[in-house]
Amino acid sequence: MSLISPIINREEPMRVIDLIKWAETYFSGKGFDHPRAEIEWFLQELLNCNRMDIYLRFEEILSLSQLSTLRSWINRRLEHEPLQYITGFTEFYGRKFIVNEHVLIPRPETERLIDIALEKITQMDSPTILDVGTGSGCIAITLAKESVNSDISAIDISKSALKTAMDNAKQMDVKNIHFSHLDILEENFLHPIDILISNPPYIPKNNMNVLMRDVQEYEPLFALTDGKDGLNFYRKFSQIAKSIVKSGGWLILEVGSDEHPQMAKEVFSQSGFKNMRLIKDYNGDDRILIVPTK
């Protein structure tokens, strides 16, 4: 049984503008914080256009087939399934990536990892990079596209995530990445690298219950939390960095919120690292920890 309003259940075509007006009111009534953004996301995928083009095409009539697809998507969204999983794609660093329930949805703040890595790469000839917990492959693939002379290894504990990453690499015709199934907490990565980059699971187990429903119920648990205090991966990185990251290299790591950035930094300080820096994201929050290996 359909959960949505009988207005869109009618077997009649609808104009884009009528659909936007209906959906804005409907999603608002269902408690969604950004109701217009909900329907804009679906229309961009349905019409294969960008957000601005939606409003240039506002008189366009959607076919019954398009409306049928949209009804299915809206019903799924009412259960708080993330928009990105429903349409199967999201954008990261200007590129379109396949996403599904096996991988974390890339966030805009993670793009800062790319910016910082590219700054470091310009100082290196043919840099070797390890992406830990590659997920959709968004970090590794973006670096491979932006720095074609890089040699990149991308690892993940999930074979399903690796398949998604490899699908993304294939569709973007990326050749300079080696994907491997490896649990960095239990297994050793033996090749020397210039940069270790990661957006690891850093949400403390005790904080999982405060996440929004979209995240708690749909995104993979192993990509969100280490099941402990959110510092397990940073401890491991601090233990292996001196043996695999070359002198003059870097660890570039995303960190969490509140006290987590300072706690992650302290992990490296206790392991003898110096000159670590916390870099703010575009919202002014500490989100990237940079650790030099000198």
Contacts in CASP RR format, 6 or more apart in sequence:
PFRMAT RR
TARGET T0000
AUTHOR 0000-0000-0000
METHOD contacts of the structure
MODEL  1
MSLISPIINREEPMRVIDLIKWAETYFSGKGFDHPRAEIEWFLQELLNCN
RMDIYLRFEEILSLSQLSTLRSWINRRLEHEPLQYITGFTEFYGRKFIVN
EHVLIPRPETERLIDIALEKITQMDSPTILDVGTGSGCIAITLAKESVNS
DISAIDISKSALKTAMDNAKQMDVKNIHFSHLDILEENFLHPIDILISNP
PYIPKNNMNVLMRDVQEYEPLFALTDGKDGLNFYRKFSQIAKSIVKSGGW
LILEVGSDEHPQMAKEVFSQSGFKNMRLIKDYNGDDRILIVPTK
2 9 0 8 1.000
2 71 0 8 1.000
2 75 0 8 1.000
3 74 0 8 1.000
3 75 0 8 1.000
3 78 0 8 1.000
4 26 0 8 1.000
4 71 0 8 1.000
4 74 0 8 1.000
4 75 0 8 1.000
4 78 0 8 1.000
5 22 0 8 1.000
5 26 0 8 1.000
7 22 0 8 1.000
8 14 0 8 1.000
8 19 0 8 1.000
8 22 0 8 1.000
8 67 0 8 1.000
8 70 0 8 1.000
8 71 0 8 1.000
8 74 0 8 1.000
9 71 0 8 1.000
11 64 0 8 1.000
13 61 0 8 1.000
13 62 0 8 1.000
13 63 0 8 1.000
13 64 0 8 1.000
13 67 0 8 1.000
14 22 0 8 1.000
14 61 0 8 1.000
14 62 0 8 1.000
14 67 0 8 1.000
15 58 0 8 1.000
15 59 0 8 1.000
15 60 0 8 1.000
15 61 0 8 1.000
15 62 0 8 1.000
16 43 0 8 1.000
16 47 0 8 1.000
16 54 0 8 1.000
16 57 0 8 1.000
16 58 0 8 1.000
16 59 0 8 1.000
16 60 0 8 1.000
16 61 0 8 1.000
16 62 0 8 1.000
17 58 0 8 1.000
17 59 0 8 1.000
19 39 0 8 1.000
19 43 0 8 1.000
19 62 0 8 1.000
19 70 0 8 1.000
20 36 0 8 1.000
20 39 0 8 1.000
20 40 0 8 1.000
20 43 0 8 1.000
20 54 0 8 1.000
20 58 0 8 1.000
23 35 0 8 1.000
23 36 0 8 1.000
23 38 0 8 1.000
23 39 0 8 1.000
23 74 0 8 1.000
24 35 0 8 1.000
24 36 0 8 1.000
24 39 0 8 1.000
25 35 0 8 1.000
26 35 0 8 1.000
27 35 0 8 1.000
27 36 0 8 1.000
27 38 0 8 1.000
27 39 0 8 1.000
28 35 0 8 1.000
29 35 0 8 1.000
30 78 0 8 1.000
32 38 0 8 1.000
38 77 0 8 1.000
38 83 0 8 1.000
40 51 0 8 1.000
40 54 0 8 1.000
41 83 0 8 1.000
41 87 0 8 1.000
42 70 0 8 1.000
42 73 0 8 1.000
42 74 0 8 1.000
42 77 0 8 1.000
42 83 0 8 1.000
42 86 0 8 1.000
42 87 0 8 1.000
43 49 0 8 1.000
43 54 0 8 1.000
44 50 0 8 1.000
44 51 0 8 1.000
44 54 0 8 1.000
45 87 0 8 1.000
45 89 0 8 1.000
46 62 0 8 1.000
46 66 0 8 1.000
46 69 0 8 1.000
46 70 0 8 1.000
47 53 0 8 1.000
47 54 0 8 1.000
47 57 0 8 1.000
47 60 0 8 1.000
49 57 0 8 1.000
62 70 0 8 1.000
73 86 0 8 1.000
73 87 0 8 1.000
76 86 0 8 1.000
77 83 0 8 1.000
77 86 0 8 1.000
80 213 0 8 1.000
80 214 0 8 1.000
80 217 0 8 1.000
80 218 0 8 1.000
81 214 0 8 1.000
81 218 0 8 1.000
82 105 0 8 1.000
82 214 0 8 1.000
82 215 0 8 1.000
82 218 0 8 1.000
82 219 0 8 1.000
84 90 0 8 1.000
84 99 0 8 1.000
84 105 0 8 1.000
85 99 0 8 1.000
85 100 0 8 1.000
85 101 0 8 1.000
85 105 0 8 1.000
85 218 0 8 1.000
88 98 0 8 1.000
88 99 0 8 1.000
88 100 0 8 1.000
89 96 0 8 1.000
89 97 0 8 1.000
89 98 0 8 1.000
89 99 0 8 1.000
90 96 0 8 1.000
90 97 0 8 1.000
90 99 0 8 1.000
90 105 0 8 1.000
90 106 0 8 1.000
91 97 0 8 1.000
92 106 0 8 1.000
92 110 0 8 1.000
92 111 0 8 1.000
92 136 0 8 1.000
92 138 0 8 1.000
92 142 0 8 1.000
93 111 0 8 1.000
93 114 0 8 1.000
93 138 0 8 1.000
93 142 0 8 1.000
93 146 0 8 1.000
95 141 0 8 1.000
95 142 0 8 1.000
95 145 0 8 1.000
95 172 0 8 1.000
97 106 0 8 1.000
97 136 0 8 1.000
97 137 0 8 1.000
97 138 0 8 1.000
97 141 0 8 1.000
97 168 0 8 1.000
98 136 0 8 1.000
98 164 0 8 1.000
98 167 0 8 1.000
98 168 0 8 1.000
98 171 0 8 1.000
99 105 0 8 1.000
99 106 0 8 1.000
99 136 0 8 1.000
99 164 0 8 1.000
100 164 0 8 1.000
101 218 0 8 1.000
101 219 0 8 1.000
101 220 0 8 1.000
102 135 0 8 1.000
102 158 0 8 1.000
102 160 0 8 1.000
102 161 0 8 1.000
102 163 0 8 1.000
102 164 0 8 1.000
102 220 0 8 1.000
103 135 0 8 1.000
103 136 0 8 1.000
103 137 0 8 1.000
103 158 0 8 1.000
103 161 0 8 1.000
103 164 0 8 1.000
103 165 0 8 1.000
103 220 0 8 1.000
103 223 0 8 1.000
104 135 0 8 1.000
104 136 0 8 1.000
104 199 0 8 1.000
104 219 0 8 1.000
104 220 0 8 1.000
104 223 0 8 1.000
104 224 0 8 1.000
105 219 0 8 1.000
106 136 0 8 1.000
106 138 0 8 1.000
108 282 0 8 1.000
109 254 0 8 1.000
109 281 0 8 1.000
109 282 0 8 1.000
109 283 0 8 1.000
109 285 0 8 1.000
109 287 0 8 1.000
110 138 0 8 1.000
110 139 0 8 1.000
110 199 0 8 1.000
110 254 0 8 1.000
112 279 0 8 1.000
112 281 0 8 1.000
112 282 0 8 1.000
112 287 0 8 1.000
112 288 0 8 1.000
113 139 0 8 1.000
113 197 0 8 1.000
113 199 0 8 1.000
113 252 0 8 1.000
113 254 0 8 1.000
113 288 0 8 1.000
114 139 0 8 1.000
114 142 0 8 1.000
114 143 0 8 1.000
114 146 0 8 1.000
116 252 0 8 1.000
116 279 0 8 1.000
116 288 0 8 1.000
116 290 0 8 1.000
117 129 0 8 1.000
117 143 0 8 1.000
117 195 0 8 1.000
117 197 0 8 1.000
117 252 0 8 1.000
118 143 0 8 1.000
118 146 0 8 1.000
118 147 0 8 1.000
120 127 0 8 1.000
120 194 0 8 1.000
120 195 0 8 1.000
120 249 0 8 1.000
120 250 0 8 1.000
120 252 0 8 1.000
121 127 0 8 1.000
121 129 0 8 1.000
121 143 0 8 1.000
121 147 0 8 1.000
121 150 0 8 1.000
121 195 0 8 1.000
124 194 0 8 1.000
125 149 0 8 1.000
126 149 0 8 1.000
126 150 0 8 1.000
126 151 0 8 1.000
127 147 0 8 1.000
127 149 0 8 1.000
127 150 0 8 1.000
127 151 0 8 1.000
127 194 0 8 1.000
127 195 0 8 1.000
128 150 0 8 1.000
128 151 0 8 1.000
128 152 0 8 1.000
128 153 0 8 1.000
128 191 0 8 1.000
128 192 0 8 1.000
128 193 0 8 1.000
128 194 0 8 1.000
128 195 0 8 1.000
129 140 0 8 1.000
129 143 0 8 1.000
129 150 0 8 1.000
129 151 0 8 1.000
129 152 0 8 1.000
129 153 0 8 1.000
129 193 0 8 1.000
129 194 0 8 1.000
129 195 0 8 1.000
129 196 0 8 1.000
129 197 0 8 1.000
130 152 0 8 1.000
130 153 0 8 1.000
130 154 0 8 1.000
130 155 0 8 1.000
130 189 0 8 1.000
130 191 0 8 1.000
130 193 0 8 1.000
130 195 0 8 1.000
130 196 0 8 1.000
130 197 0 8 1.000
130 244 0 8 1.000
131 137 0 8 1.000
131 139 0 8 1.000
131 140 0 8 1.000
131 143 0 8 1.000
131 152 0 8 1.000
131 153 0 8 1.000
131 154 0 8 1.000
131 155 0 8 1.000
131 197 0 8 1.000
131 198 0 8 1.000
132 155 0 8 1.000
132 184 0 8 1.000
132 196 0 8 1.000
132 197 0 8 1.000
132 198 0 8 1.000
132 200 0 8 1.000
132 233 0 8 1.000
132 237 0 8 1.000
133 154 0 8 1.000
133 155 0 8 1.000
133 156 0 8 1.000
133 157 0 8 1.000
133 161 0 8 1.000
133 184 0 8 1.000
133 198 0 8 1.000
133 199 0 8 1.000
133 200 0 8 1.000
133 223 0 8 1.000
134 140 0 8 1.000
134 154 0 8 1.000
134 155 0 8 1.000
134 156 0 8 1.000
134 161 0 8 1.000
134 162 0 8 1.000
134 165 0 8 1.000
134 179 0 8 1.000
135 156 0 8 1.000
135 158 0 8 1.000
135 161 0 8 1.000
135 162 0 8 1.000
135 164 0 8 1.000
135 165 0 8 1.000
135 223 0 8 1.000
136 161 0 8 1.000
136 164 0 8 1.000
136 165 0 8 1.000
136 168 0 8 1.000
137 154 0 8 1.000
137 164 0 8 1.000
137 165 0 8 1.000
137 168 0 8 1.000
137 169 0 8 1.000
138 168 0 8 1.000
139 154 0 8 1.000
139 197 0 8 1.000
139 199 0 8 1.000
140 152 0 8 1.000
140 154 0 8 1.000
140 165 0 8 1.000
140 169 0 8 1.000
140 177 0 8 1.000
141 165 0 8 1.000
141 168 0 8 1.000
141 169 0 8 1.000
141 172 0 8 1.000
141 174 0 8 1.000
141 177 0 8 1.000
143 150 0 8 1.000
143 152 0 8 1.000
143 197 0 8 1.000
144 150 0 8 1.000
144 152 0 8 1.000
144 169 0 8 1.000
144 174 0 8 1.000
144 175 0 8 1.000
144 176 0 8 1.000
144 177 0 8 1.000
145 172 0 8 1.000
145 174 0 8 1.000
148 176 0 8 1.000
149 176 0 8 1.000
150 176 0 8 1.000
151 176 0 8 1.000
151 178 0 8 1.000
152 176 0 8 1.000
152 177 0 8 1.000
152 178 0 8 1.000
153 177 0 8 1.000
153 178 0 8 1.000
153 180 0 8 1.000
153 189 0 8 1.000
153 191 0 8 1.000
153 193 0 8 1.000
154 162 0 8 1.000
154 165 0 8 1.000
154 177 0 8 1.000
154 178 0 8 1.000
154 179 0 8 1.000
154 180 0 8 1.000
155 179 0 8 1.000
155 180 0 8 1.000
155 181 0 8 1.000
155 182 0 8 1.000
155 184 0 8 1.000
155 189 0 8 1.000
156 162 0 8 1.000
156 165 0 8 1.000
156 179 0 8 1.000
156 181 0 8 1.000
156 182 0 8 1.000
157 181 0 8 1.000
157 182 0 8 1.000
157 183 0 8 1.000
157 184 0 8 1.000
157 222 0 8 1.000
158 220 0 8 1.000
158 222 0 8 1.000
158 223 0 8 1.000
159 181 0 8 1.000
161 220 0 8 1.000
161 223 0 8 1.000
162 179 0 8 1.000
162 180 0 8 1.000
162 181 0 8 1.000
165 179 0 8 1.000
166 179 0 8 1.000
169 177 0 8 1.000
169 179 0 8 1.000
182 189 0 8 1.000
184 233 0 8 1.000
184 236 0 8 1.000
184 240 0 8 1.000
185 232 0 8 1.000
185 233 0 8 1.000
185 236 0 8 1.000
188 240 0 8 1.000
189 240 0 8 1.000
189 244 0 8 1.000
190 244 0 8 1.000
191 244 0 8 1.000
192 244 0 8 1.000
192 245 0 8 1.000
192 246 0 8 1.000
193 244 0 8 1.000
193 245 0 8 1.000
193 246 0 8 1.000
194 245 0 8 1.000
194 246 0 8 1.000
194 248 0 8 1.000
194 249 0 8 1.000
194 250 0 8 1.000
195 245 0 8 1.000
195 249 0 8 1.000
195 250 0 8 1.000
195 251 0 8 1.000
195 252 0 8 1.000
196 237 0 8 1.000
196 241 0 8 1.000
196 244 0 8 1.000
196 245 0 8 1.000
196 250 0 8 1.000
196 251 0 8 1.000
196 252 0 8 1.000
196 253 0 8 1.000
197 251 0 8 1.000
197 252 0 8 1.000
197 253 0 8 1.000
198 233 0 8 1.000
198 237 0 8 1.000
198 251 0 8 1.000
198 252 0 8 1.000
198 253 0 8 1.000
198 254 0 8 1.000
199 253 0 8 1.000
199 254 0 8 1.000
200 226 0 8 1.000
200 233 0 8 1.000
200 234 0 8 1.000
200 237 0 8 1.000
200 253 0 8 1.000
200 254 0 8 1.000
201 222 0 8 1.000
201 223 0 8 1.000
201 224 0 8 1.000
201 225 0 8 1.000
201 226 0 8 1.000
201 227 0 8 1.000
201 230 0 8 1.000
201 232 0 8 1.000
201 233 0 8 1.000
202 225 0 8 1.000
202 226 0 8 1.000
202 230 0 8 1.000
202 231 0 8 1.000
202 233 0 8 1.000
202 234 0 8 1.000
202 254 0 8 1.000
202 255 0 8 1.000
202 256 0 8 1.000
202 260 0 8 1.000
202 264 0 8 1.000
203 211 0 8 1.000
203 224 0 8 1.000
203 225 0 8 1.000
203 230 0 8 1.000
203 256 0 8 1.000
204 225 0 8 1.000
204 227 0 8 1.000
204 228 0 8 1.000
204 229 0 8 1.000
204 230 0 8 1.000
204 260 0 8 1.000
205 225 0 8 1.000
205 226 0 8 1.000
205 227 0 8 1.000
205 228 0 8 1.000
205 229 0 8 1.000
205 230 0 8 1.000
208 216 0 8 1.000
208 224 0 8 1.000
208 225 0 8 1.000
209 216 0 8 1.000
211 224 0 8 1.000
215 224 0 8 1.000
226 232 0 8 1.000
226 233 0 8 1.000
230 260 0 8 1.000
231 260 0 8 1.000
231 263 0 8 1.000
231 264 0 8 1.000
231 267 0 8 1.000
234 253 0 8 1.000
234 264 0 8 1.000
234 267 0 8 1.000
234 268 0 8 1.000
234 289 0 8 1.000
235 267 0 8 1.000
237 251 0 8 1.000
237 253 0 8 1.000
237 268 0 8 1.000
237 291 0 8 1.000
238 267 0 8 1.000
238 268 0 8 1.000
238 270 0 8 1.000
238 271 0 8 1.000
238 273 0 8 1.000
239 271 0 8 1.000
241 251 0 8 1.000
241 271 0 8 1.000
241 273 0 8 1.000
241 291 0 8 1.000
241 293 0 8 1.000
242 293 0 8 1.000
245 251 0 8 1.000
245 293 0 8 1.000
246 293 0 8 1.000
247 293 0 8 1.000
247 294 0 8 1.000
248 292 0 8 1.000
248 293 0 8 1.000
248 294 0 8 1.000
249 292 0 8 1.000
249 293 0 8 1.000
249 294 0 8 1.000
250 290 0 8 1.000
250 291 0 8 1.000
250 292 0 8 1.000
250 293 0 8 1.000
251 268 0 8 1.000
251 289 0 8 1.000
251 290 0 8 1.000
251 291 0 8 1.000
251 293 0 8 1.000
252 288 0 8 1.000
252 289 0 8 1.000
252 290 0 8 1.000
253 264 0 8 1.000
253 288 0 8 1.000
253 289 0 8 1.000
253 290 0 8 1.000
253 291 0 8 1.000
254 287 0 8 1.000
254 288 0 8 1.000
254 289 0 8 1.000
255 261 0 8 1.000
255 264 0 8 1.000
255 278 0 8 1.000
255 286 0 8 1.000
255 287 0 8 1.000
255 288 0 8 1.000
255 289 0 8 1.000
256 264 0 8 1.000
256 287 0 8 1.000
257 285 0 8 1.000
261 278 0 8 1.000
261 286 0 8 1.000
261 287 0 8 1.000
261 289 0 8 1.000
262 278 0 8 1.000
262 286 0 8 1.000
264 289 0 8 1.000
265 276 0 8 1.000
265 278 0 8 1.000
265 289 0 8 1.000
268 276 0 8 1.000
268 289 0 8 1.000
268 291 0 8 1.000
269 276 0 8 1.000
273 291 0 8 1.000
273 292 0 8 1.000
273 293 0 8 1.000
274 292 0 8 1.000
274 294 0 8 1.000
275 292 0 8 1.000
275 294 0 8 1.000
276 289 0 8 1.000
276 290 0 8 1.000
276 291 0 8 1.000
276 292 0 8 1.000
277 289 0 8 1.000
277 290 0 8 1.000
278 286 0 8 1.000
278 288 0 8 1.000
278 289 0 8 1.000
278 290 0 8 1.000
279 286 0 8 1.000
279 287 0 8 1.000
279 288 0 8 1.000
279 289 0 8 1.000
279 290 0 8 1.000
280 286 0 8 1.000
280 287 0 8 1.000
281 287 0 8 1.000
281 288 0 8 1.000
END
